[in-house]
């Protein structure tokens, strides 16, 4: 049935800049009775048709734009075309010896709220907003046709869906259910991934290039890998000839997979210490007993889930970076990340700089780090540049 969303006077500029989000406060009225996820025409206050998008009455983002072309209809053919474009783009990327990567990156691939990751012979999807939820049958059918795989699995068990009025869900969508462990290749390293219950869709694919970079700085150094998850940064550090790696992780099941990954890569477990516990507490204990490291990696979970939490999250980032500075030997390296989309790169650098100042340390910025190229950011959607990292040399 659909409908039409009319913008308020003066709220056309984001659409003119092709930003794919229309917030509820920018909409004057919605004609018709569109259901969640149905396509609505988008018109200016003067009635000009400027695009079509998915309607989400329960979200602050009331419309996510599918197309800015008024002539383009939203149909199965539309989604097939967008999927083909995303798949071809990945084939052209310089990704070597890798069989796990992102195939569709939501808004930045012109498919707001829809994510597809490949893990060897399986595809894992997330339907994060009302639009892809409405079209999920079509999207799964198109994926099955375009990308033959052993199975397609859904991991839409995320809090983001609650903001869309959707319940969490996971399960097999097509073909076989994935095994409890899928083995993937990432350059010189191999990993086992739990796509059924692991973080995100099972693995932090966006950190691929940053793991390689950290490995280049690990030779002959003692490494502290905080928020280690299944130990991927630590594995790359050991491949880079680190003398020792200490992994800190709160999840016992994730720590168990670290052991599997060490075995899979034929690495010496005698060089590794795995600690189960709260990272903040463990780092304070290291500070108090004066245990120091040559490299510290901070890859915490998302601290910011809404703008109202930004101040509290900033304190958390400062706290953890302050501890890291105090644990580094002179001449050591800190690789620190934020995956919070609401945390700007400028604010994140300021927080880290303030932490260095309070720790009485000097630091040089040697590199900026971000998500791997299979997680592109559309220029009209800067929010897509969610992963921010700093590589620092510390004195």
C-alpha beads as a LAMMPS data file, in Angstrom:
LAMMPS data file: protein, C-alpha beads

395 atoms
394 bonds

1 atom types
1 bond types

-500.0 500.0 xlo xhi
-500.0 500.0 ylo yhi
-500.0 500.0 zlo zhi

Masses

1 110.0

Atoms # bond

1 1 1 0.000 0.000 0.000
2 1 1 2.768 2.421 0.909
3 1 1 2.295 6.127 1.410
4 1 1 4.021 9.485 1.176
5 1 1 6.254 11.247 3.709
6 1 1 6.281 15.047 3.372
7 1 1 9.260 16.939 4.768
8 1 1 8.907 20.048 6.889
9 1 1 9.909 23.380 5.399
10 1 1 13.690 23.818 5.641
11 1 1 14.471 20.134 6.197
12 1 1 15.384 19.299 2.603
13 1 1 19.131 19.931 2.901
14 1 1 20.176 16.473 4.218
15 1 1 18.233 14.906 1.334
16 1 1 19.955 17.225 -1.122
17 1 1 23.274 15.965 0.271
18 1 1 21.930 12.419 -0.146
19 1 1 22.045 11.454 3.487
20 1 1 20.025 8.214 3.799
21 1 1 18.365 8.965 7.158
22 1 1 15.235 11.057 7.681
23 1 1 14.484 11.644 11.349
24 1 1 10.928 11.791 12.610
25 1 1 11.325 15.471 13.525
26 1 1 11.954 16.324 9.864
27 1 1 8.609 14.906 8.692
28 1 1 5.543 17.143 8.514
29 1 1 3.076 14.346 7.834
30 1 1 2.707 10.892 6.338
31 1 1 -0.171 10.354 3.928
32 1 1 -1.633 6.873 3.630
33 1 1 -1.179 4.103 6.158
34 1 1 2.227 2.545 5.422
35 1 1 3.161 -0.468 7.505
36 1 1 6.626 -0.811 9.116
37 1 1 9.174 -1.385 6.363
38 1 1 6.862 -0.496 3.490
39 1 1 8.141 1.867 0.830
40 1 1 7.053 5.490 1.006
41 1 1 7.556 8.290 -1.489
42 1 1 9.594 11.161 -0.051
43 1 1 8.432 14.641 -1.016
44 1 1 9.593 18.113 -0.069
45 1 1 7.241 20.565 1.605
46 1 1 6.478 21.857 -1.876
47 1 1 5.486 18.393 -3.105
48 1 1 8.590 17.535 -5.173
49 1 1 9.338 13.796 -5.237
50 1 1 12.976 13.361 -4.146
51 1 1 13.290 9.653 -3.394
52 1 1 11.823 6.514 -1.870
53 1 1 12.578 4.846 1.428
54 1 1 11.554 2.339 4.076
55 1 1 9.092 3.632 6.664
56 1 1 9.794 2.899 10.333
57 1 1 7.144 4.418 12.623
58 1 1 8.741 3.114 15.835
59 1 1 12.209 4.564 15.218
60 1 1 13.663 8.047 15.541
61 1 1 14.933 7.403 12.012
62 1 1 11.461 7.383 10.479
63 1 1 12.602 6.774 6.885
64 1 1 15.753 5.144 5.546
65 1 1 16.237 6.072 1.913
66 1 1 16.492 3.272 -0.632
67 1 1 16.962 5.584 -3.622
68 1 1 17.250 9.280 -4.427
69 1 1 16.110 8.591 -8.001
70 1 1 12.351 9.376 -8.261
71 1 1 12.148 7.201 -11.372
72 1 1 13.373 4.053 -9.617
73 1 1 10.834 1.597 -8.244
74 1 1 11.590 -0.470 -5.139
75 1 1 11.142 -4.087 -6.175
76 1 1 12.928 -7.439 -6.259
77 1 1 14.893 -6.169 -9.282
78 1 1 16.051 -3.149 -7.282
79 1 1 17.482 -5.318 -4.517
80 1 1 19.078 -7.704 -6.983
81 1 1 20.847 -4.793 -8.655
82 1 1 22.145 -3.426 -5.329
83 1 1 23.371 -6.876 -4.246
84 1 1 25.174 -7.440 -7.561
85 1 1 26.871 -4.055 -7.189
86 1 1 28.065 -4.872 -3.643
87 1 1 29.288 -8.356 -4.604
88 1 1 31.221 -7.083 -7.622
89 1 1 32.810 -4.343 -5.508
90 1 1 34.228 -6.981 -3.118
91 1 1 35.671 -8.993 -5.984
92 1 1 37.671 -5.960 -7.066
93 1 1 39.197 -5.363 -3.617
94 1 1 42.834 -6.394 -3.005
95 1 1 41.874 -9.029 -0.420
96 1 1 44.276 -11.964 -0.720
97 1 1 44.093 -15.380 0.945
98 1 1 40.902 -14.474 2.775
99 1 1 37.618 -16.411 2.795
100 1 1 35.757 -14.323 5.380
101 1 1 34.700 -10.757 4.605
102 1 1 31.761 -8.369 4.489
103 1 1 29.651 -8.598 1.345
104 1 1 27.009 -5.964 2.120
105 1 1 27.646 -3.024 4.429
106 1 1 24.173 -1.564 4.977
107 1 1 23.787 2.162 4.176
108 1 1 27.226 2.390 2.584
109 1 1 26.176 -0.191 -0.015
110 1 1 22.808 1.429 -0.609
111 1 1 20.939 -1.153 1.489
112 1 1 20.205 0.576 4.829
113 1 1 19.994 -1.775 7.784
114 1 1 21.114 -4.883 5.874
115 1 1 24.443 -6.622 6.549
116 1 1 25.855 -9.773 4.957
117 1 1 29.126 -11.431 5.982
118 1 1 30.728 -14.429 4.319
119 1 1 32.434 -17.105 6.424
120 1 1 33.918 -19.714 4.088
121 1 1 30.890 -21.576 2.658
122 1 1 28.246 -19.800 4.761
123 1 1 26.559 -16.404 4.632
124 1 1 25.456 -14.632 7.816
125 1 1 22.849 -11.849 7.587
126 1 1 21.557 -9.131 9.861
127 1 1 18.219 -7.394 9.230
128 1 1 18.697 -4.375 11.484
129 1 1 15.814 -2.103 10.529
130 1 1 12.232 -2.243 9.326
131 1 1 13.054 -1.979 5.607
132 1 1 15.176 -5.103 5.174
133 1 1 12.890 -6.906 7.627
134 1 1 9.943 -6.200 5.297
135 1 1 11.927 -7.405 2.261
136 1 1 13.764 -10.275 3.991
137 1 1 12.179 -12.999 1.858
138 1 1 13.212 -11.237 -1.336
139 1 1 16.712 -10.524 -0.034
140 1 1 17.281 -14.143 1.003
141 1 1 16.013 -15.421 -2.350
142 1 1 18.295 -13.052 -4.247
143 1 1 21.304 -13.973 -2.090
144 1 1 20.651 -17.676 -2.627
145 1 1 20.598 -17.101 -6.378
146 1 1 23.602 -14.771 -6.603
147 1 1 25.877 -16.425 -4.029
148 1 1 25.503 -20.198 -3.860
149 1 1 26.507 -21.230 -0.336
150 1 1 26.084 -24.188 1.985
151 1 1 23.690 -22.123 4.044
152 1 1 22.412 -18.663 4.969
153 1 1 22.101 -17.911 8.668
154 1 1 20.455 -14.945 10.409
155 1 1 22.018 -13.116 13.356
156 1 1 19.457 -10.374 13.970
157 1 1 19.750 -10.874 17.742
158 1 1 20.826 -7.319 18.429
159 1 1 19.480 -4.454 20.569
160 1 1 19.388 -2.171 17.522
161 1 1 16.221 -3.927 16.348
162 1 1 14.386 -2.892 19.501
163 1 1 14.596 0.731 18.371
164 1 1 12.775 -0.357 15.212
165 1 1 10.029 -2.119 17.153
166 1 1 11.434 -5.496 16.082
167 1 1 12.244 -8.515 18.208
168 1 1 15.623 -10.204 18.058
169 1 1 15.856 -13.300 15.924
170 1 1 18.388 -15.826 14.678
171 1 1 18.265 -19.084 12.778
172 1 1 18.812 -20.765 9.430
173 1 1 17.237 -18.977 6.470
174 1 1 18.314 -21.287 3.657
175 1 1 20.373 -24.432 3.173
176 1 1 22.306 -26.033 6.010
177 1 1 22.687 -24.729 9.547
178 1 1 26.308 -23.691 10.139
179 1 1 28.433 -25.961 12.338
180 1 1 29.405 -24.808 15.831
181 1 1 32.810 -23.817 14.469
182 1 1 33.681 -22.551 10.985
183 1 1 37.359 -22.376 10.067
184 1 1 38.338 -19.242 8.154
185 1 1 41.540 -18.028 6.504
186 1 1 42.914 -14.546 7.142
187 1 1 46.185 -14.249 5.279
188 1 1 48.873 -16.089 7.237
189 1 1 46.449 -16.951 10.063
190 1 1 43.490 -19.248 10.512
191 1 1 40.673 -18.884 13.010
192 1 1 37.637 -20.794 14.186
193 1 1 34.471 -18.706 14.302
194 1 1 31.247 -19.285 16.209
195 1 1 28.651 -17.703 13.908
196 1 1 25.800 -19.180 15.942
197 1 1 26.553 -17.361 19.204
198 1 1 29.649 -15.193 18.774
199 1 1 29.869 -11.395 18.833
200 1 1 28.312 -9.521 15.892
201 1 1 28.072 -12.141 13.132
202 1 1 30.793 -14.236 14.789
203 1 1 34.079 -12.378 14.215
204 1 1 35.466 -8.843 13.992
205 1 1 36.074 -8.850 10.247
206 1 1 36.481 -5.064 10.252
207 1 1 39.774 -5.319 12.193
208 1 1 41.515 -7.520 9.592
209 1 1 44.059 -4.969 8.335
210 1 1 44.673 -3.595 11.835
211 1 1 45.600 -7.059 13.125
212 1 1 48.248 -7.310 10.422
213 1 1 49.551 -3.854 11.365
214 1 1 49.823 -4.739 15.045
215 1 1 51.728 -7.895 14.141
216 1 1 54.347 -5.754 12.407
217 1 1 55.119 -4.003 15.724
218 1 1 55.179 -7.135 17.883
219 1 1 58.640 -8.574 17.207
220 1 1 60.574 -9.285 20.425
221 1 1 57.916 -7.506 22.495
222 1 1 55.592 -8.425 25.361
223 1 1 52.002 -7.808 24.275
224 1 1 48.879 -7.157 26.340
225 1 1 45.711 -7.867 24.340
226 1 1 42.715 -6.375 26.170
227 1 1 39.112 -7.318 25.397
228 1 1 40.739 -10.177 23.515
229 1 1 37.563 -12.005 22.407
230 1 1 38.907 -15.076 20.517
231 1 1 42.471 -13.762 20.478
232 1 1 42.902 -12.650 16.861
233 1 1 45.148 -9.663 17.669
234 1 1 47.240 -11.912 19.903
235 1 1 47.567 -14.571 17.189
236 1 1 48.858 -11.986 14.735
237 1 1 51.254 -10.641 17.380
238 1 1 52.689 -14.134 17.886
239 1 1 52.960 -14.565 14.105
240 1 1 54.934 -11.316 14.200
241 1 1 57.404 -12.908 16.665
242 1 1 56.157 -11.425 19.940
243 1 1 57.977 -12.983 22.901
244 1 1 54.730 -13.273 24.842
245 1 1 51.028 -12.392 24.695
246 1 1 48.648 -11.858 27.613
247 1 1 44.983 -12.048 26.589
248 1 1 42.349 -10.556 28.903
249 1 1 38.728 -11.519 28.211
250 1 1 35.592 -11.763 30.352
251 1 1 33.997 -14.623 28.388
252 1 1 35.069 -18.183 29.199
253 1 1 33.731 -19.448 25.868
254 1 1 35.783 -16.864 23.969
255 1 1 38.903 -17.833 25.926
256 1 1 38.315 -21.454 24.950
257 1 1 38.393 -20.435 21.295
258 1 1 41.737 -18.694 21.870
259 1 1 43.136 -22.120 22.715
260 1 1 41.652 -23.555 19.526
261 1 1 43.131 -20.727 17.458
262 1 1 46.591 -21.181 18.972
263 1 1 46.442 -24.844 18.094
264 1 1 45.167 -24.145 14.585
265 1 1 48.129 -21.826 13.907
266 1 1 50.729 -24.162 15.481
267 1 1 51.757 -21.528 18.030
268 1 1 53.501 -22.140 21.347
269 1 1 50.949 -21.972 24.164
270 1 1 53.847 -21.445 26.575
271 1 1 54.151 -17.917 25.220
272 1 1 50.524 -17.122 26.063
273 1 1 48.701 -16.243 29.264
274 1 1 44.904 -16.127 29.117
275 1 1 43.148 -14.276 31.926
276 1 1 39.398 -14.437 32.454
277 1 1 38.102 -11.295 34.106
278 1 1 36.941 -7.705 33.852
279 1 1 39.552 -5.850 31.794
280 1 1 39.440 -2.670 33.888
281 1 1 40.074 -4.647 37.085
282 1 1 42.830 -6.768 35.558
283 1 1 44.632 -3.698 34.225
284 1 1 44.420 -1.991 37.628
285 1 1 45.930 -5.096 39.184
286 1 1 48.792 -4.985 36.675
287 1 1 49.309 -1.287 37.481
288 1 1 49.377 -1.942 41.215
289 1 1 51.888 -4.796 40.944
290 1 1 53.979 -2.820 38.430
291 1 1 53.714 -5.264 35.560
292 1 1 54.623 -3.561 32.281
293 1 1 54.287 -4.358 28.568
294 1 1 55.836 -3.243 25.287
295 1 1 52.577 -3.269 23.294
296 1 1 49.030 -2.753 24.585
297 1 1 45.968 -3.356 22.393
298 1 1 42.624 -1.863 23.446
299 1 1 39.669 -3.051 21.375
300 1 1 36.693 -2.605 23.743
301 1 1 33.052 -3.223 22.887
302 1 1 30.851 -0.304 21.896
303 1 1 30.630 2.070 24.889
304 1 1 28.186 4.508 23.238
305 1 1 24.685 3.299 22.328
306 1 1 22.977 6.701 22.318
307 1 1 23.953 10.363 22.473
308 1 1 22.759 10.526 26.069
309 1 1 25.477 7.996 26.979
310 1 1 28.322 9.876 25.276
311 1 1 29.664 11.610 28.399
312 1 1 29.693 8.372 30.407
313 1 1 31.302 6.491 27.520
314 1 1 33.974 9.184 27.208
315 1 1 34.917 8.582 30.837
316 1 1 35.166 4.858 30.140
317 1 1 37.467 5.416 27.159
318 1 1 39.641 7.796 29.171
319 1 1 39.827 5.341 32.079
320 1 1 40.955 2.416 29.966
321 1 1 43.496 4.453 27.990
322 1 1 44.891 6.011 31.172
323 1 1 45.531 2.505 32.497
324 1 1 47.154 1.472 29.216
325 1 1 49.575 4.412 29.296
326 1 1 50.601 3.468 32.824
327 1 1 51.301 -0.138 31.787
328 1 1 53.587 0.657 28.848
329 1 1 57.357 0.542 28.953
330 1 1 59.105 3.641 27.537
331 1 1 59.239 3.281 23.757
332 1 1 56.221 0.986 23.828
333 1 1 53.204 1.060 21.532
334 1 1 49.508 1.571 22.213
335 1 1 46.915 0.524 19.636
336 1 1 43.597 1.872 20.852
337 1 1 40.183 1.658 19.196
338 1 1 36.608 2.855 19.443
339 1 1 33.859 1.112 17.471
340 1 1 31.185 3.556 18.679
341 1 1 29.676 5.344 15.696
342 1 1 28.565 8.278 17.883
343 1 1 32.155 8.847 19.037
344 1 1 33.820 11.198 16.547
345 1 1 37.447 10.690 15.569
346 1 1 38.284 14.156 16.937
347 1 1 36.699 13.471 20.322
348 1 1 38.318 10.059 20.561
349 1 1 41.790 11.514 19.900
350 1 1 41.170 14.240 22.490
351 1 1 40.151 11.644 25.100
352 1 1 43.290 9.589 24.439
353 1 1 45.466 12.715 24.527
354 1 1 43.945 13.735 27.875
355 1 1 44.598 10.227 29.202
356 1 1 48.274 10.479 28.195
357 1 1 48.526 13.857 29.914
358 1 1 47.005 12.552 33.150
359 1 1 49.312 9.521 33.035
360 1 1 52.353 11.793 32.688
361 1 1 53.319 10.193 29.368
362 1 1 54.246 11.606 25.986
363 1 1 52.972 9.933 22.848
364 1 1 53.476 10.219 19.105
365 1 1 50.752 9.352 16.625
366 1 1 52.295 6.900 14.152
367 1 1 49.146 5.774 12.319
368 1 1 45.397 6.164 12.140
369 1 1 43.428 2.961 11.803
370 1 1 39.935 2.202 10.540
371 1 1 37.772 -0.605 9.222
372 1 1 38.931 -2.883 6.413
373 1 1 37.977 -1.914 2.818
374 1 1 35.208 -4.531 2.629
375 1 1 33.469 -2.270 5.206
376 1 1 33.358 0.872 3.009
377 1 1 31.924 4.220 4.034
378 1 1 29.705 6.103 1.578
379 1 1 30.800 9.744 1.424
380 1 1 27.192 10.840 1.956
381 1 1 27.046 8.721 5.145
382 1 1 29.948 9.688 7.439
383 1 1 28.330 7.754 10.308
384 1 1 29.489 4.637 8.483
385 1 1 33.074 5.416 9.533
386 1 1 32.421 3.879 12.941
387 1 1 35.774 2.202 13.682
388 1 1 38.462 4.609 14.810
389 1 1 41.932 3.592 15.885
390 1 1 45.184 5.274 16.897
391 1 1 48.634 3.742 16.798
392 1 1 50.846 5.544 19.314
393 1 1 54.486 5.373 20.406
394 1 1 54.711 6.163 24.093
395 1 1 57.534 7.651 26.205

Bonds

1 1 1 2
2 1 2 3
3 1 3 4
4 1 4 5
5 1 5 6
6 1 6 7
7 1 7 8
8 1 8 9
9 1 9 10
10 1 10 11
11 1 11 12
12 1 12 13
13 1 13 14
14 1 14 15
15 1 15 16
16 1 16 17
17 1 17 18
18 1 18 19
19 1 19 20
20 1 20 21
21 1 21 22
22 1 22 23
23 1 23 24
24 1 24 25
25 1 25 26
26 1 26 27
27 1 27 28
28 1 28 29
29 1 29 30
30 1 30 31
31 1 31 32
32 1 32 33
33 1 33 34
34 1 34 35
35 1 35 36
36 1 36 37
37 1 37 38
38 1 38 39
39 1 39 40
40 1 40 41
41 1 41 42
42 1 42 43
43 1 43 44
44 1 44 45
45 1 45 46
46 1 46 47
47 1 47 48
48 1 48 49
49 1 49 50
50 1 50 51
51 1 51 52
52 1 52 53
53 1 53 54
54 1 54 55
55 1 55 56
56 1 56 57
57 1 57 58
58 1 58 59
59 1 59 60
60 1 60 61
61 1 61 62
62 1 62 63
63 1 63 64
64 1 64 65
65 1 65 66
66 1 66 67
67 1 67 68
68 1 68 69
69 1 69 70
70 1 70 71
71 1 71 72
72 1 72 73
73 1 73 74
74 1 74 75
75 1 75 76
76 1 76 77
77 1 77 78
78 1 78 79
79 1 79 80
80 1 80 81
81 1 81 82
82 1 82 83
83 1 83 84
84 1 84 85
85 1 85 86
86 1 86 87
87 1 87 88
88 1 88 89
89 1 89 90
90 1 90 91
91 1 91 92
92 1 92 93
93 1 93 94
94 1 94 95
95 1 95 96
96 1 96 97
97 1 97 98
98 1 98 99
99 1 99 100
100 1 100 101
101 1 101 102
102 1 102 103
103 1 103 104
104 1 104 105
105 1 105 106
106 1 106 107
107 1 107 108
108 1 108 109
109 1 109 110
110 1 110 111
111 1 111 112
112 1 112 113
113 1 113 114
114 1 114 115
115 1 115 116
116 1 116 117
117 1 117 118
118 1 118 119
119 1 119 120
120 1 120 121
121 1 121 122
122 1 122 123
123 1 123 124
124 1 124 125
125 1 125 126
126 1 126 127
127 1 127 128
128 1 128 129
129 1 129 130
130 1 130 131
131 1 131 132
132 1 132 133
133 1 133 134
134 1 134 135
135 1 135 136
136 1 136 137
137 1 137 138
138 1 138 139
139 1 139 140
140 1 140 141
141 1 141 142
142 1 142 143
143 1 143 144
144 1 144 145
145 1 145 146
146 1 146 147
147 1 147 148
148 1 148 149
149 1 149 150
150 1 150 151
151 1 151 152
152 1 152 153
153 1 153 154
154 1 154 155
155 1 155 156
156 1 156 157
157 1 157 158
158 1 158 159
159 1 159 160
160 1 160 161
161 1 161 162
162 1 162 163
163 1 163 164
164 1 164 165
165 1 165 166
166 1 166 167
167 1 167 168
168 1 168 169
169 1 169 170
170 1 170 171
171 1 171 172
172 1 172 173
173 1 173 174
174 1 174 175
175 1 175 176
176 1 176 177
177 1 177 178
178 1 178 179
179 1 179 180
180 1 180 181
181 1 181 182
182 1 182 183
183 1 183 184
184 1 184 185
185 1 185 186
186 1 186 187
187 1 187 188
188 1 188 189
189 1 189 190
190 1 190 191
191 1 191 192
192 1 192 193
193 1 193 194
194 1 194 195
195 1 195 196
196 1 196 197
197 1 197 198
198 1 198 199
199 1 199 200
200 1 200 201
201 1 201 202
202 1 202 203
203 1 203 204
204 1 204 205
205 1 205 206
206 1 206 207
207 1 207 208
208 1 208 209
209 1 209 210
210 1 210 211
211 1 211 212
212 1 212 213
213 1 213 214
214 1 214 215
215 1 215 216
216 1 216 217
217 1 217 218
218 1 218 219
219 1 219 220
220 1 220 221
221 1 221 222
222 1 222 223
223 1 223 224
224 1 224 225
225 1 225 226
226 1 226 227
227 1 227 228
228 1 228 229
229 1 229 230
230 1 230 231
231 1 231 232
232 1 232 233
233 1 233 234
234 1 234 235
235 1 235 236
236 1 236 237
237 1 237 238
238 1 238 239
239 1 239 240
240 1 240 241
241 1 241 242
242 1 242 243
243 1 243 244
244 1 244 245
245 1 245 246
246 1 246 247
247 1 247 248
248 1 248 249
249 1 249 250
250 1 250 251
251 1 251 252
252 1 252 253
253 1 253 254
254 1 254 255
255 1 255 256
256 1 256 257
257 1 257 258
258 1 258 259
259 1 259 260
260 1 260 261
261 1 261 262
262 1 262 263
263 1 263 264
264 1 264 265
265 1 265 266
266 1 266 267
267 1 267 268
268 1 268 269
269 1 269 270
270 1 270 271
271 1 271 272
272 1 272 273
273 1 273 274
274 1 274 275
275 1 275 276
276 1 276 277
277 1 277 278
278 1 278 279
279 1 279 280
280 1 280 281
281 1 281 282
282 1 282 283
283 1 283 284
284 1 284 285
285 1 285 286
286 1 286 287
287 1 287 288
288 1 288 289
289 1 289 290
290 1 290 291
291 1 291 292
292 1 292 293
293 1 293 294
294 1 294 295
295 1 295 296
296 1 296 297
297 1 297 298
298 1 298 299
299 1 299 300
300 1 300 301
301 1 301 302
302 1 302 303
303 1 303 304
304 1 304 305
305 1 305 306
306 1 306 307
307 1 307 308
308 1 308 309
309 1 309 310
310 1 310 311
311 1 311 312
312 1 312 313
313 1 313 314
314 1 314 315
315 1 315 316
316 1 316 317
317 1 317 318
318 1 318 319
319 1 319 320
320 1 320 321
321 1 321 322
322 1 322 323
323 1 323 324
324 1 324 325
325 1 325 326
326 1 326 327
327 1 327 328
328 1 328 329
329 1 329 330
330 1 330 331
331 1 331 332
332 1 332 333
333 1 333 334
334 1 334 335
335 1 335 336
336 1 336 337
337 1 337 338
338 1 338 339
339 1 339 340
340 1 340 341
341 1 341 342
342 1 342 343
343 1 343 344
344 1 344 345
345 1 345 346
346 1 346 347
347 1 347 348
348 1 348 349
349 1 349 350
350 1 350 351
351 1 351 352
352 1 352 353
353 1 353 354
354 1 354 355
355 1 355 356
356 1 356 357
357 1 357 358
358 1 358 359
359 1 359 360
360 1 360 361
361 1 361 362
362 1 362 363
363 1 363 364
364 1 364 365
365 1 365 366
366 1 366 367
367 1 367 368
368 1 368 369
369 1 369 370
370 1 370 371
371 1 371 372
372 1 372 373
373 1 373 374
374 1 374 375
375 1 375 376
376 1 376 377
377 1 377 378
378 1 378 379
379 1 379 380
380 1 380 381
381 1 381 382
382 1 382 383
383 1 383 384
384 1 384 385
385 1 385 386
386 1 386 387
387 1 387 388
388 1 388 389
389 1 389 390
390 1 390 391
391 1 391 392
392 1 392 393
393 1 393 394
394 1 394 395
